[in-house]
Amino acid sequence: MNLEQVLEDLKKLEEQLKSKGEENYSENDAKVISEKANFVLDLVQEELLKIEKSNRALLEEELKEIDSKSENE
């Protein structure tokens, strides 16, 4: 399963649910939505962690450069 497929599945499910009307949502509909939403959230969390690690590495590199410059002065 990949993000594009999950998002496409959610769009299809949204259209199906709109045609059913809110009062006709089934427990299975809710379960499918929840599973797919959790998948998307997991992917987003993974990406945020990657960004955080990358930002931390960049900040550490900048701090090293600043320390190096201040030692040379």
All heavy atoms as a GROMACS GRO file, in nm:
protein
  595
    1MET      N    1   0.086  -0.118   0.000
    1MET     CA    2   0.000   0.000   0.000
    1MET      C    3   0.090   0.124   0.000
    1MET      O    4   0.189   0.130   0.071
    1MET     CB    5  -0.089  -0.004   0.125
    1MET     CG    6  -0.203   0.090   0.117
    1MET     SD    7  -0.338   0.073   0.239
    1MET     CE    8  -0.279  -0.024   0.371
    2ASN      N    9   0.054   0.222  -0.082
    2ASN     CA   10   0.130   0.347  -0.084
    2ASN      C   11   0.034   0.464  -0.065
    2ASN      O   12  -0.088   0.449  -0.072
    2ASN     CB   13   0.212   0.360  -0.213
    2ASN     CG   14   0.124   0.365  -0.336
    2ASN    OD1   15   0.021   0.432  -0.337
    2ASN    ND2   16   0.163   0.296  -0.441
    3LEU      N   17   0.091   0.578  -0.042
    3LEU     CA   18   0.012   0.697  -0.011
    3LEU      C   19  -0.085   0.732  -0.123
    3LEU      O   20  -0.202   0.762  -0.098
    3LEU     CB   21   0.104   0.815   0.020
    3LEU     CG   22   0.034   0.946   0.057
    3LEU    CD1   23  -0.055   0.927   0.179
    3LEU    CD2   24   0.136   1.054   0.082
    4GLU      N   25  -0.038   0.728  -0.247
    4GLU     CA   26  -0.125   0.765  -0.359
    4GLU      C   27  -0.247   0.672  -0.366
    4GLU      O   28  -0.359   0.718  -0.386
    4GLU     CB   29  -0.048   0.759  -0.491
    4GLU     CG   30   0.056   0.866  -0.507
    4GLU     CD   31   0.188   0.832  -0.437
    4GLU    OE1   32   0.211   0.713  -0.406
    4GLU    OE2   33   0.265   0.925  -0.413
    5GLN      N   34  -0.225   0.543  -0.346
    5GLN     CA   35  -0.335   0.447  -0.350
    5GLN      C   36  -0.433   0.471  -0.236
    5GLN      O   37  -0.555   0.468  -0.255
    5GLN     CB   38  -0.282   0.303  -0.345
    5GLN     CG   39  -0.391   0.199  -0.358
    5GLN     CD   40  -0.466   0.208  -0.489
    5GLN    OE1   41  -0.405   0.217  -0.594
    5GLN    NE2   42  -0.598   0.206  -0.483
    6VAL      N   43  -0.380   0.497  -0.118
    6VAL     CA   44  -0.466   0.522  -0.002
    6VAL      C   45  -0.550   0.647  -0.024
    6VAL      O   46  -0.670   0.648   0.003
    6VAL     CB   47  -0.382   0.534   0.128
    6VAL    CG1   48  -0.465   0.588   0.242
    6VAL    CG2   49  -0.322   0.400   0.164
    7LEU      N   50  -0.488   0.752  -0.074
    7LEU     CA   51  -0.564   0.875  -0.098
    7LEU      C   52  -0.671   0.854  -0.205
    7LEU      O   53  -0.783   0.905  -0.192
    7LEU     CB   54  -0.469   0.988  -0.137
    7LEU     CG   55  -0.373   1.034  -0.027
    7LEU    CD1   56  -0.276   1.138  -0.080
    7LEU    CD2   57  -0.447   1.087   0.094
    8GLU      N   58  -0.638   0.779  -0.308
    8GLU     CA   59  -0.737   0.748  -0.412
    8GLU      C   60  -0.852   0.666  -0.354
    8GLU      O   61  -0.969   0.693  -0.382
    8GLU     CB   62  -0.670   0.672  -0.527
    8GLU     CG   63  -0.761   0.648  -0.644
    8GLU     CD   64  -0.810   0.775  -0.711
    8GLU    OE1   65  -0.734   0.874  -0.716
    8GLU    OE2   66  -0.924   0.776  -0.758
    9ASP      N   67  -0.819   0.567  -0.270
    9ASP     CA   68  -0.922   0.486  -0.204
    9ASP      C   69  -1.012   0.573  -0.117
    9ASP      O   70  -1.134   0.554  -0.114
    9ASP     CB   71  -0.859   0.376  -0.119
    9ASP     CG   72  -0.793   0.267  -0.201
    9ASP    OD1   73  -0.811   0.264  -0.324
    9ASP    OD2   74  -0.721   0.185  -0.140
   10LEU      N   75  -0.951   0.667  -0.045
   10LEU     CA   76  -1.031   0.756   0.040
   10LEU      C   77  -1.124   0.845  -0.042
   10LEU      O   78  -1.237   0.870  -0.002
   10LEU     CB   79  -0.939   0.841   0.129
   10LEU     CG   80  -0.876   0.768   0.248
   10LEU    CD1   81  -0.771   0.855   0.314
   10LEU    CD2   82  -0.981   0.724   0.348
   11LYS      N   83  -1.076   0.892  -0.157
   11LYS     CA   84  -1.162   0.973  -0.244
   11LYS      C   85  -1.281   0.891  -0.293
   11LYS      O   86  -1.394   0.940  -0.294
   11LYS     CB   87  -1.082   1.025  -0.363
   11LYS     CG   88  -0.988   1.137  -0.329
   11LYS     CD   89  -0.911   1.182  -0.452
   11LYS     CE   90  -0.804   1.282  -0.416
   11LYS     NZ   91  -0.721   1.319  -0.532
   12LYS      N   92  -1.255   0.766  -0.335
   12LYS     CA   93  -1.364   0.680  -0.381
   12LYS      C   94  -1.463   0.653  -0.268
   12LYS      O   95  -1.585   0.658  -0.288
   12LYS     CB   96  -1.308   0.548  -0.432
   12LYS     CG   97  -1.233   0.560  -0.562
   12LYS     CD   98  -1.173   0.426  -0.603
   12LYS     CE   99  -1.084   0.439  -0.725
   12LYS     NZ  100  -1.015   0.313  -0.757
   13LEU      N  101  -1.410   0.626  -0.150
   13LEU     CA  102  -1.495   0.599  -0.035
   13LEU      C  103  -1.578   0.722   0.000
   13LEU      O  104  -1.696   0.711   0.032
   13LEU     CB  105  -1.410   0.556   0.084
   13LEU     CG  106  -1.483   0.513   0.210
   13LEU    CD1  107  -1.579   0.397   0.181
   13LEU    CD2  108  -1.383   0.473   0.318
   14GLU      N  109  -1.517   0.840  -0.008
   14GLU     CA  110  -1.590   0.963   0.019
   14GLU      C  111  -1.709   0.978  -0.076
   14GLU      O  112  -1.820   1.012  -0.034
   14GLU     CB  113  -1.496   1.083   0.006
   14GLU     CG  114  -1.565   1.217   0.029
   14GLU     CD  115  -1.473   1.335   0.006
   14GLU    OE1  116  -1.377   1.324  -0.072
   14GLU    OE2  117  -1.500   1.439   0.067
   15GLU      N  118  -1.687   0.951  -0.204
   15GLU     CA  119  -1.796   0.960  -0.302
   15GLU      C  120  -1.906   0.858  -0.271
   15GLU      O  121  -2.025   0.891  -0.279
   15GLU     CB  122  -1.741   0.938  -0.444
   15GLU     CG  123  -1.654   1.050  -0.494
   15GLU     CD  124  -1.722   1.186  -0.490
   15GLU    OE1  125  -1.839   1.196  -0.531
   15GLU    OE2  126  -1.657   1.282  -0.444
   16GLN      N  127  -1.866   0.737  -0.234
   16GLN     CA  128  -1.966   0.634  -0.200
   16GLN      C  129  -2.047   0.677  -0.078
   16GLN      O  130  -2.169   0.661  -0.075
   16GLN     CB  131  -1.896   0.501  -0.170
   16GLN     CG  132  -1.834   0.435  -0.290
   16GLN     CD  133  -1.750   0.314  -0.252
   16GLN    OE1  134  -1.733   0.283  -0.134
   16GLN    NE2  135  -1.695   0.247  -0.352
   17LEU      N  136  -1.977   0.731   0.021
   17LEU     CA  137  -2.046   0.771   0.144
   17LEU      C  138  -2.138   0.890   0.121
   17LEU      O  139  -2.246   0.898   0.179
   17LEU     CB  140  -1.945   0.801   0.254
   17LEU     CG  141  -1.865   0.682   0.304
   17LEU    CD1  142  -1.760   0.727   0.405
   17LEU    CD2  143  -1.953   0.575   0.363
   18LYS      N  144  -2.096   0.982   0.034
   18LYS     CA  145  -2.184   1.096   0.002
   18LYS      C  146  -2.313   1.047  -0.062
   18LYS      O  147  -2.420   1.101  -0.035
   18LYS     CB  148  -2.111   1.192  -0.092
   18LYS     CG  149  -2.011   1.281  -0.024
   18LYS     CD  150  -1.946   1.375  -0.124
   18LYS     CE  151  -1.844   1.464  -0.059
   18LYS     NZ  152  -1.775   1.552  -0.156
   19SER      N  153  -2.301   0.945  -0.146
   19SER     CA  154  -2.422   0.895  -0.212
   19SER      C  155  -2.511   0.818  -0.114
   19SER      O  156  -2.632   0.813  -0.133
   19SER     CB  157  -2.385   0.806  -0.332
   19SER     OG  158  -2.322   0.687  -0.289
   20LYS      N  159  -2.453   0.760  -0.010
   20LYS     CA  160  -2.531   0.686   0.090
   20LYS      C  161  -2.604   0.780   0.185
   20LYS      O  162  -2.712   0.750   0.232
   20LYS     CB  163  -2.440   0.598   0.176
   20LYS     CG  164  -2.392   0.473   0.114
   20LYS     CD  165  -2.312   0.395   0.218
   20LYS     CE  166  -2.255   0.268   0.163
   20LYS     NZ  167  -2.180   0.195   0.266
   21GLY      N  168  -2.539   0.890   0.220
   21GLY     CA  169  -2.592   0.978   0.324
   21GLY      C  170  -2.534   0.937   0.457
   21GLY      O  171  -2.510   0.819   0.483
   22GLU      N  172  -2.508   1.035   0.544
   22GLU     CA  173  -2.441   1.010   0.671
   22GLU      C  174  -2.512   0.907   0.758
   22GLU      O  175  -2.448   0.829   0.827
   22GLU     CB  176  -2.427   1.140   0.751
   22GLU     CG  177  -2.319   1.230   0.698
   22GLU     CD  178  -2.298   1.351   0.785
   22GLU    OE1  179  -2.316   1.341   0.908
   22GLU    OE2  180  -2.264   1.456   0.729
   23GLU      N  181  -2.641   0.906   0.755
   23GLU     CA  182  -2.715   0.814   0.842
   23GLU      C  183  -2.699   0.668   0.800
   23GLU      O  184  -2.732   0.578   0.875
   23GLU     CB  185  -2.864   0.850   0.847
   23GLU     CG  186  -2.938   0.842   0.714
   23GLU     CD  187  -2.920   0.964   0.625
   23GLU    OE1  188  -2.859   1.063   0.667
   23GLU    OE2  189  -2.966   0.957   0.511
   24ASN      N  190  -2.643   0.646   0.681
   24ASN     CA  191  -2.628   0.509   0.632
   24ASN      C  192  -2.484   0.457   0.636
   24ASN      O  193  -2.454   0.355   0.576
   24ASN     CB  194  -2.682   0.499   0.489
   24ASN     CG  195  -2.830   0.523   0.483
   24ASN    OD1  196  -2.905   0.477   0.569
   24ASN    ND2  197  -2.874   0.597   0.384
   25TYR      N  198  -2.396   0.528   0.706
   25TYR     CA  199  -2.259   0.479   0.719
   25TYR      C  200  -2.261   0.348   0.798
   25TYR      O  201  -2.332   0.334   0.896
   25TYR     CB  202  -2.172   0.577   0.796
   25TYR     CG  203  -2.131   0.702   0.722
   25TYR    CD1  204  -2.179   0.733   0.596
   25TYR    CD2  205  -2.043   0.791   0.780
   25TYR    CE1  206  -2.141   0.849   0.530
   25TYR    CE2  207  -2.005   0.908   0.715
   25TYR     CZ  208  -2.054   0.935   0.591
   25TYR     OH  209  -2.017   1.049   0.527
   26SER      N  210  -2.181   0.255   0.753
   26SER     CA  211  -2.174   0.128   0.826
   26SER      C  212  -2.053   0.128   0.917
   26SER      O  213  -1.963   0.211   0.906
   26SER     CB  214  -2.164   0.011   0.728
   26SER     OG  215  -2.037   0.009   0.666
   27GLU      N  216  -2.050   0.032   1.007
   27GLU     CA  217  -1.934   0.016   1.095
   27GLU      C  218  -1.811  -0.016   1.011
   27GLU      O  219  -1.700   0.029   1.041
   27GLU     CB  220  -1.962  -0.096   1.196
   27GLU     CG  221  -1.863  -0.100   1.309
   27GLU     CD  222  -1.904  -0.198   1.416
   27GLU    OE1  223  -2.020  -0.194   1.460
   27GLU    OE2  224  -1.818  -0.278   1.456
   28ASN      N  225  -1.830  -0.092   0.904
   28ASN     CA  226  -1.718  -0.125   0.817
   28ASN      C  227  -1.663   0.000   0.747
   28ASN      O  228  -1.542   0.015   0.731
   28ASN     CB  229  -1.758  -0.230   0.714
   28ASN     CG  230  -1.640  -0.280   0.635
   28ASN    OD1  231  -1.543  -0.328   0.692
   28ASN    ND2  232  -1.647  -0.270   0.504
   29ASP      N  233  -1.752   0.091   0.705
   29ASP     CA  234  -1.708   0.217   0.644
   29ASP      C  235  -1.617   0.293   0.740
   29ASP      O  236  -1.510   0.341   0.703
   29ASP     CB  237  -1.827   0.306   0.608
   29ASP     CG  238  -1.912   0.250   0.494
   29ASP    OD1  239  -1.860   0.172   0.413
   29ASP    OD2  240  -2.031   0.285   0.489
   30ALA      N  241  -1.660   0.301   0.864
   30ALA     CA  242  -1.583   0.372   0.966
   30ALA      C  243  -1.448   0.304   0.989
   30ALA      O  244  -1.345   0.370   1.004
   30ALA     CB  245  -1.661   0.379   1.096
   31LYS      N  246  -1.448   0.172   0.987
   31LYS     CA  247  -1.325   0.096   1.008
   31LYS      C  248  -1.227   0.121   0.893
   31LYS      O  249  -1.108   0.143   0.915
   31LYS     CB  250  -1.356  -0.053   1.020
   31LYS     CG  251  -1.236  -0.138   1.047
   31LYS     CD  252  -1.274  -0.285   1.062
   31LYS     CE  253  -1.149  -0.369   1.081
   31LYS     NZ  254  -1.180  -0.511   1.085
   32VAL      N  255  -1.276   0.118   0.771
   32VAL     CA  256  -1.191   0.141   0.654
   32VAL      C  257  -1.133   0.281   0.658
   32VAL      O  258  -1.012   0.302   0.635
   32VAL     CB  259  -1.270   0.117   0.522
   32VAL    CG1  260  -1.192   0.165   0.402
   32VAL    CG2  261  -1.304  -0.030   0.508
   33ILE      N  262  -1.217   0.380   0.688
   33ILE     CA  263  -1.170   0.518   0.696
   33ILE      C  264  -1.063   0.530   0.804
   33ILE      O  265  -0.958   0.592   0.783
   33ILE     CB  266  -1.287   0.615   0.724
   33ILE    CG1  267  -1.380   0.620   0.604
   33ILE    CG2  268  -1.236   0.754   0.760
   33ILE    CD1  269  -1.511   0.691   0.630
   34SER      N  270  -1.087   0.472   0.919
   34SER     CA  271  -0.993   0.478   1.030
   34SER      C  272  -0.859   0.414   0.993
   34SER      O  273  -0.753   0.472   1.021
   34SER     CB  274  -1.053   0.409   1.152
   34SER     OG  275  -0.960   0.409   1.258
   35GLU      N  276  -0.863   0.297   0.931
   35GLU     CA  277  -0.739   0.228   0.892
   35GLU      C  278  -0.660   0.311   0.792
   35GLU      O  279  -0.538   0.326   0.804
   35GLU     CB  280  -0.770   0.091   0.834
   35GLU     CG  281  -0.817  -0.009   0.936
   35GLU     CD  282  -0.867  -0.139   0.875
   35GLU    OE1  283  -0.873  -0.151   0.750
   35GLU    OE2  284  -0.899  -0.229   0.953
   36LYS      N  285  -0.728   0.366   0.694
   36LYS     CA  286  -0.658   0.445   0.591
   36LYS      C  287  -0.606   0.576   0.649
   36LYS      O  288  -0.496   0.620   0.616
   36LYS     CB  289  -0.749   0.467   0.471
   36LYS     CG  290  -0.776   0.336   0.397
   36LYS     CD  291  -0.847   0.356   0.269
   36LYS     CE  292  -0.877   0.225   0.199
   36LYS     NZ  293  -0.759   0.152   0.156
   37ALA      N  294  -0.683   0.637   0.736
   37ALA     CA  295  -0.638   0.761   0.800
   37ALA      C  296  -0.515   0.734   0.887
   37ALA      O  297  -0.420   0.812   0.887
   37ALA     CB  298  -0.750   0.822   0.884
   38ASN      N  299  -0.516   0.622   0.959
   38ASN     CA  300  -0.400   0.587   1.041
   38ASN      C  301  -0.277   0.562   0.956
   38ASN      O  302  -0.166   0.598   0.994
   38ASN     CB  303  -0.431   0.466   1.129
   38ASN     CG  304  -0.520   0.501   1.246
   38ASN    OD1  305  -0.520   0.614   1.295
   38ASN    ND2  306  -0.597   0.405   1.292
   39PHE      N  307  -0.296   0.500   0.840
   39PHE     CA  308  -0.185   0.477   0.748
   39PHE      C  309  -0.124   0.610   0.705
   39PHE      O  310  -0.002   0.629   0.708
   39PHE     CB  311  -0.232   0.397   0.627
   39PHE     CG  312  -0.127   0.376   0.523
   39PHE    CD1  313  -0.033   0.275   0.537
   39PHE    CD2  314  -0.121   0.457   0.411
   39PHE    CE1  315   0.065   0.256   0.441
   39PHE    CE2  316  -0.023   0.439   0.314
   39PHE     CZ  317   0.070   0.338   0.330
   40VAL      N  318  -0.210   0.704   0.667
   40VAL     CA  319  -0.164   0.836   0.624
   40VAL      C  320  -0.092   0.907   0.740
   40VAL      O  321   0.015   0.965   0.722
   40VAL     CB  322  -0.280   0.921   0.570
   40VAL    CG1  323  -0.237   1.065   0.544
   40VAL    CG2  324  -0.336   0.859   0.443
   41LEU      N  325  -0.149   0.898   0.860
   41LEU     CA  326  -0.085   0.962   0.976
   41LEU      C  327   0.053   0.902   1.004
   41LEU      O  328   0.147   0.974   1.036
   41LEU     CB  329  -0.174   0.948   1.100
   41LEU     CG  330  -0.297   1.036   1.102
   41LEU    CD1  331  -0.385   1.001   1.222
   41LEU    CD2  332  -0.260   1.182   1.106
   42ASP      N  333   0.064   0.770   0.991
   42ASP     CA  334   0.194   0.705   1.010
   42ASP      C  335   0.297   0.757   0.909
   42ASP      O  336   0.411   0.784   0.945
   42ASP     CB  337   0.182   0.553   0.999
   42ASP     CG  338   0.111   0.490   1.118
   42ASP    OD1  339   0.097   0.557   1.223
   42ASP    OD2  340   0.069   0.374   1.105
   43LEU      N  341   0.255   0.770   0.784
   43LEU     CA  342   0.346   0.822   0.682
   43LEU      C  343   0.388   0.966   0.712
   43LEU      O  344   0.504   1.002   0.698
   43LEU     CB  345   0.281   0.816   0.543
   43LEU     CG  346   0.265   0.679   0.480
   43LEU    CD1  347   0.193   0.691   0.346
   43LEU    CD2  348   0.400   0.612   0.461
   44VAL      N  349   0.292   1.046   0.755
   44VAL     CA  350   0.321   1.185   0.788
   44VAL      C  351   0.419   1.191   0.906
   44VAL      O  352   0.515   1.268   0.904
   44VAL     CB  353   0.192   1.264   0.819
   44VAL    CG1  354   0.221   1.399   0.880
   44VAL    CG2  355   0.108   1.277   0.693
   45GLN      N  356   0.397   1.107   1.008
   45GLN     CA  357   0.488   1.106   1.123
   45GLN      C  358   0.628   1.065   1.081
   45GLN      O  359   0.726   1.124   1.127
   45GLN     CB  360   0.436   1.010   1.231
   45GLN     CG  361   0.320   1.066   1.308
   45GLN     CD  362   0.270   0.970   1.414
   45GLN    OE1  363   0.267   0.850   1.394
   45GLN    NE2  364   0.231   1.025   1.528
   46GLU      N  365   0.640   0.966   0.993
   46GLU     CA  366   0.771   0.924   0.944
   46GLU      C  367   0.841   1.039   0.873
   46GLU      O  368   0.960   1.063   0.893
   46GLU     CB  369   0.757   0.805   0.849
   46GLU     CG  370   0.724   0.674   0.916
   46GLU     CD  371   0.702   0.562   0.815
   46GLU    OE1  372   0.753   0.570   0.702
   46GLU    OE2  373   0.632   0.466   0.852
   47GLU      N  374   0.767   1.110   0.789
   47GLU     CA  375   0.826   1.222   0.716
   47GLU      C  376   0.866   1.334   0.810
   47GLU      O  377   0.971   1.396   0.793
   47GLU     CB  378   0.729   1.274   0.609
   47GLU     CG  379   0.714   1.182   0.491
   47GLU     CD  380   0.845   1.151   0.421
   47GLU    OE1  381   0.922   1.245   0.391
   47GLU    OE2  382   0.874   1.033   0.398
   48LEU      N  383   0.784   1.361   0.911
   48LEU     CA  384   0.818   1.465   1.008
   48LEU      C  385   0.945   1.429   1.085
   48LEU      O  386   1.029   1.515   1.112
   48LEU     CB  387   0.702   1.488   1.105
   48LEU     CG  388   0.583   1.563   1.048
   48LEU    CD1  389   0.468   1.565   1.149
   48LEU    CD2  390   0.620   1.703   1.007
   49LEU      N  391   0.960   1.301   1.119
   49LEU     CA  392   1.082   1.258   1.187
   49LEU      C  393   1.204   1.276   1.098
   49LEU      O  394   1.310   1.319   1.144
   49LEU     CB  395   1.070   1.112   1.232
   49LEU     CG  396   0.983   1.087   1.354
   49LEU    CD1  397   0.966   0.936   1.378
   49LEU    CD2  398   1.042   1.153   1.477
   50LYS      N  399   1.191   1.244   0.970
   50LYS     CA  400   1.302   1.262   0.876
   50LYS      C  401   1.339   1.410   0.868
   50LYS      O  402   1.458   1.445   0.868
   50LYS     CB  403   1.264   1.211   0.737
   50LYS     CG  404   1.255   1.061   0.728
   50LYS     CD  405   1.211   1.020   0.587
   50LYS     CE  406   1.180   0.873   0.577
   50LYS     NZ  407   1.128   0.837   0.445
   51ILE      N  408   1.238   1.496   0.860
   51ILE     CA  409   1.263   1.640   0.851
   51ILE      C  410   1.330   1.689   0.980
   51ILE      O  411   1.425   1.767   0.975
   51ILE     CB  412   1.131   1.716   0.824
   51ILE    CG1  413   1.082   1.685   0.684
   51ILE    CG2  414   1.149   1.866   0.846
   51ILE    CD1  415   0.940   1.732   0.656
   52GLU      N  416   1.281   1.641   1.092
   52GLU     CA  417   1.339   1.682   1.220
   52GLU      C  418   1.486   1.640   1.229
   52GLU      O  419   1.571   1.719   1.271
   52GLU     CB  420   1.259   1.620   1.335
   52GLU     CG  421   1.308   1.661   1.472
   52GLU     CD  422   1.229   1.598   1.585
   52GLU    OE1  423   1.127   1.536   1.560
   52GLU    OE2  424   1.275   1.612   1.699
   53LYS      N  425   1.517   1.518   1.189
   53LYS     CA  426   1.655   1.471   1.192
   53LYS      C  427   1.742   1.553   1.098
   53LYS      O  428   1.855   1.589   1.130
   53LYS     CB  429   1.662   1.322   1.154
   53LYS     CG  430   1.610   1.231   1.262
   53LYS     CD  431   1.617   1.086   1.219
   53LYS     CE  432   1.557   0.995   1.324
   53LYS     NZ  433   1.557   0.854   1.281
   54SER      N  434   1.689   1.583   0.981
   54SER     CA  435   1.763   1.662   0.884
   54SER      C  436   1.788   1.803   0.937
   54SER      O  437   1.900   1.855   0.928
   54SER     CB  438   1.685   1.670   0.753
   54SER     OG  439   1.746   1.757   0.663
   55ASN      N  440   1.687   1.864   0.995
   55ASN     CA  441   1.702   1.998   1.053
   55ASN      C  442   1.803   1.998   1.167
   55ASN      O  443   1.883   2.090   1.179
   55ASN     CB  444   1.567   2.051   1.102
   55ASN     CG  445   1.477   2.093   0.990
   55ASN    OD1  446   1.519   2.108   0.876
   55ASN    ND2  447   1.349   2.111   1.021
   56ARG      N  448   1.797   1.894   1.249
   56ARG     CA  449   1.890   1.884   1.361
   56ARG      C  450   2.034   1.874   1.309
   56ARG      O  451   2.125   1.940   1.361
   56ARG     CB  452   1.856   1.763   1.448
   56ARG     CG  453   1.944   1.754   1.573
   56ARG     CD  454   1.897   1.646   1.667
   56ARG     NE  455   1.770   1.687   1.725
   56ARG     CZ  456   1.670   1.604   1.752
   56ARG    NH1  457   1.680   1.477   1.727
   56ARG    NH2  458   1.559   1.650   1.806
   57ALA      N  459   2.052   1.793   1.206
   57ALA     CA  460   2.186   1.777   1.147
   57ALA      C  461   2.235   1.910   1.089
   57ALA      O  462   2.352   1.947   1.107
   57ALA     CB  463   2.185   1.669   1.040
   58LEU      N  464   2.147   1.983   1.022
   58LEU     CA  465   2.184   2.113   0.967
   58LEU      C  466   2.221   2.212   1.078
   58LEU      O  467   2.319   2.287   1.066
   58LEU     CB  468   2.071   2.170   0.882
   58LEU     CG  469   2.046   2.100   0.748
   58LEU    CD1  470   1.917   2.152   0.686
   58LEU    CD2  471   2.164   2.121   0.655
   59LEU      N  472   2.143   2.213   1.184
   59LEU     CA  473   2.172   2.303   1.296
   59LEU      C  474   2.305   2.269   1.361
   59LEU      O  475   2.383   2.359   1.396
   59LEU     CB  476   2.060   2.298   1.400
   59LEU     CG  477   1.930   2.368   1.361
   59LEU    CD1  478   1.821   2.338   1.463
   59LEU    CD2  479   1.952   2.518   1.350
   60GLU      N  480   2.331   2.141   1.378
   60GLU     CA  481   2.458   2.099   1.437
   60GLU      C  482   2.574   2.141   1.348
   60GLU      O  483   2.678   2.187   1.400
   60GLU     CB  484   2.459   1.947   1.459
   60GLU     CG  485   2.370   1.903   1.574
   60GLU     CD  486   2.362   1.752   1.588
   60GLU    OE1  487   2.429   1.678   1.513
   60GLU    OE2  488   2.288   1.708   1.678
   61GLU      N  489   2.558   2.129   1.218
   61GLU     CA  490   2.662   2.172   1.125
   61GLU      C  491   2.684   2.323   1.134
   61GLU      O  492   2.799   2.370   1.137
   61GLU     CB  493   2.624   2.133   0.982
   61GLU     CG  494   2.732   2.158   0.881
   61GLU     CD  495   2.856   2.076   0.903
   61GLU    OE1  496   2.846   1.961   0.951
   61GLU    OE2  497   2.965   2.127   0.872
   62GLU      N  498   2.577   2.398   1.143
   62GLU     CA  499   2.590   2.544   1.156
   62GLU      C  500   2.658   2.582   1.288
   62GLU      O  501   2.742   2.672   1.291
   62GLU     CB  502   2.452   2.609   1.148
   62GLU     CG  503   2.394   2.613   1.008
   62GLU     CD  504   2.260   2.683   1.003
   62GLU    OE1  505   2.240   2.782   1.077
   62GLU    OE2  506   2.176   2.640   0.923
   63LEU      N  507   2.624   2.511   1.394
   63LEU     CA  508   2.687   2.539   1.524
   63LEU      C  509   2.837   2.510   1.518
   63LEU      O  510   2.918   2.584   1.575
   63LEU     CB  511   2.621   2.457   1.635
   63LEU     CG  512   2.484   2.505   1.680
   63LEU    CD1  513   2.423   2.407   1.778
   63LEU    CD2  514   2.494   2.643   1.742
   64LYS      N  515   2.874   2.403   1.451
   64LYS     CA  516   3.016   2.370   1.436
   64LYS      C  517   3.088   2.480   1.360
   64LYS      O  518   3.200   2.519   1.395
   64LYS     CB  519   3.034   2.236   1.364
   64LYS     CG  520   2.999   2.117   1.448
   64LYS     CD  521   3.015   1.988   1.367
   64LYS     CE  522   2.967   1.869   1.446
   64LYS     NZ  523   2.973   1.744   1.366
   65GLU      N  524   3.026   2.531   1.254
   65GLU     CA  525   3.086   2.640   1.177
   65GLU      C  526   3.100   2.766   1.261
   65GLU      O  527   3.204   2.834   1.255
   65GLU     CB  528   3.002   2.669   1.052
   65GLU     CG  529   3.010   2.563   0.946
   65GLU     CD  530   2.922   2.593   0.826
   65GLU    OE1  531   2.892   2.712   0.801
   65GLU    OE2  532   2.883   2.497   0.757
   66ILE      N  533   3.000   2.797   1.339
   66ILE     CA  534   3.005   2.914   1.426
   66ILE      C  535   3.116   2.898   1.529
   66ILE      O  536   3.194   2.990   1.554
   66ILE     CB  537   2.869   2.940   1.494
   66ILE    CG1  538   2.766   2.984   1.389
   66ILE    CG2  539   2.881   3.042   1.606
   66ILE    CD1  540   2.623   2.988   1.439
   67ASP      N  541   3.124   2.779   1.591
   67ASP     CA  542   3.229   2.753   1.689
   67ASP      C  543   3.366   2.764   1.626
   67ASP      O  544   3.459   2.820   1.684
   67ASP     CB  545   3.211   2.614   1.750
   67ASP     CG  546   3.097   2.606   1.849
   67ASP    OD1  547   3.048   2.713   1.893
   67ASP    OD2  548   3.055   2.493   1.883
   68SER      N  549   3.378   2.712   1.505
   68SER     CA  550   3.506   2.717   1.434
   68SER      C  551   3.545   2.861   1.405
   68SER      O  552   3.662   2.899   1.422
   68SER     CB  553   3.494   2.638   1.304
   68SER     OG  554   3.606   2.656   1.223
   69LYS      N  555   3.452   2.942   1.362
   69LYS     CA  556   3.480   3.082   1.333
   69LYS      C  557   3.518   3.158   1.459
   69LYS      O  558   3.609   3.240   1.458
   69LYS     CB  559   3.360   3.148   1.265
   69LYS     CG  560   3.341   3.106   1.122
   69LYS     CD  561   3.218   3.172   1.063
   69LYS     CE  562   3.194   3.125   0.921
   69LYS     NZ  563   3.070   3.182   0.865
   70SER      N  564   3.448   3.132   1.568
   70SER     CA  565   3.478   3.204   1.693
   70SER      C  566   3.611   3.161   1.750
   70SER      O  567   3.680   3.241   1.814
   70SER     CB  568   3.365   3.185   1.793
   70SER     OG  569   3.354   3.050   1.831
   71GLU      N  570   3.653   3.038   1.729
   71GLU     CA  571   3.784   2.993   1.776
   71GLU      C  572   3.896   3.058   1.695
   71GLU      O  573   4.004   3.084   1.748
   71GLU     CB  574   3.795   2.841   1.765
   71GLU     CG  575   3.714   2.767   1.869
   71GLU     CD  576   3.719   2.616   1.849
   71GLU    OE1  577   3.788   2.567   1.757
   71GLU    OE2  578   3.652   2.546   1.926
   72ASN      N  579   3.871   3.086   1.568
   72ASN     CA  580   3.971   3.145   1.482
   72ASN      C  581   3.988   3.295   1.507
   72ASN      O  582   4.087   3.353   1.466
   72ASN     CB  583   3.937   3.122   1.335
   72ASN     CG  584   3.952   2.978   1.293
   72ASN    OD1  585   4.029   2.904   1.354
   72ASN    ND2  586   3.879   2.938   1.190
   73GLU      N  587   3.892   3.356   1.574
   73GLU     CA  588   3.900   3.501   1.596
   73GLU      C  589   3.978   3.536   1.719
   73GLU      O  590   4.020   3.481   1.802
   73GLU     CB  591   3.759   3.560   1.608
   73GLU     CG  592   3.688   3.558   1.477
   73GLU     CD  593   3.546   3.613   1.488
   73GLU    OE1  594   3.501   3.648   1.597
   73GLU    OE2  595   3.482   3.623   1.384
   0.00000   0.00000   0.00000
